[in-house]
Amino acid sequence: MLNILPVGQGEASAVAVADTVAELPRLARGVQGYPFGLPTAALQVPRRAPMQLHEGGYYIRLAAVNKPGTAATIAGRMADEGISLESIVQHRPTRKGDGEQATVILITYATTEEAVRRAVAAIEAEGVIANPPQVIRIEKD
């Protein structure tokens, strides 16, 4: 006689017992399978995709020079790379007078890291930001 003692909380332990009991007839008949559907010798080592091909949303924080046309330049360089913006937030300038900077936060829709890098480099080349941009990948479901 086979005694099975379910250990765990609630429904999960009952499901585990049901799965285990369902495997018993297969094991008794000697049916065997491969864990990944193939013999291990036929499996291939997975290759990682280059990070530049990563696709997802991005958070980009810029210290923008507060002058006319800055927002248009930033949005234009993003558009040049085919990047669609989900959200744009611009905070008030941090200092008054010459060299005013405004924090600009961009959230993009799904795009590639390569496109974001090209767009950010183009924005830097335009001279409309005072500091190096901060870029963070956003992982979404």
Secondary structure in CASP SS format (residue, H / E / C, confidence):
PFRMAT SS
TARGET T0000
AUTHOR 0000-0000-0000
METHOD secondary structure of the structure
MODEL  1
M C 1.00
L C 1.00
N C 1.00
I C 1.00
L C 1.00
P C 1.00
V C 1.00
G C 1.00
Q C 1.00
G H 1.00
E H 1.00
A H 1.00
S H 1.00
A H 1.00
V H 1.00
A H 1.00
V H 1.00
A H 1.00
D H 1.00
T H 1.00
V H 1.00
A H 1.00
E H 1.00
L H 1.00
P H 1.00
R H 1.00
L H 1.00
A H 1.00
R H 1.00
G C 1.00
V C 1.00
Q C 1.00
G C 1.00
Y C 1.00
P C 1.00
F C 1.00
G C 1.00
L C 1.00
P C 1.00
T H 1.00
A H 1.00
A H 1.00
L C 1.00
Q C 1.00
V C 1.00
P C 1.00
R C 1.00
R C 1.00
A C 1.00
P C 1.00
M H 1.00
Q H 1.00
L H 1.00
H C 1.00
E E 1.00
G E 1.00
G E 1.00
Y E 1.00
Y E 1.00
I E 1.00
R E 1.00
L E 1.00
A E 1.00
A E 1.00
V E 1.00
N C 1.00
K C 1.00
P C 1.00
G C 1.00
T H 1.00
A H 1.00
A H 1.00
T H 1.00
I H 1.00
A H 1.00
G H 1.00
R H 1.00
M H 1.00
A H 1.00
D H 1.00
E C 1.00
G C 1.00
I C 1.00
S C 1.00
L E 1.00
E E 1.00
S E 1.00
I E 1.00
V E 1.00
Q E 1.00
H E 1.00
R E 1.00
P E 1.00
T C 1.00
R C 1.00
K C 1.00
G C 1.00
D C 1.00
G C 1.00
E C 1.00
Q E 1.00
A E 1.00
T E 1.00
V E 1.00
I E 1.00
L E 1.00
I E 1.00
T E 1.00
Y C 1.00
A C 1.00
T E 1.00
T E 1.00
E H 1.00
E H 1.00
A H 1.00
V H 1.00
R H 1.00
R H 1.00
A H 1.00
V H 1.00
A H 1.00
A H 1.00
I H 1.00
E H 1.00
A H 1.00
E H 1.00
G C 1.00
V C 1.00
I E 1.00
A C 1.00
N C 1.00
P C 1.00
P C 1.00
Q E 1.00
V E 1.00
I E 1.00
R E 1.00
I E 1.00
E C 1.00
K C 1.00
D C 1.00
END
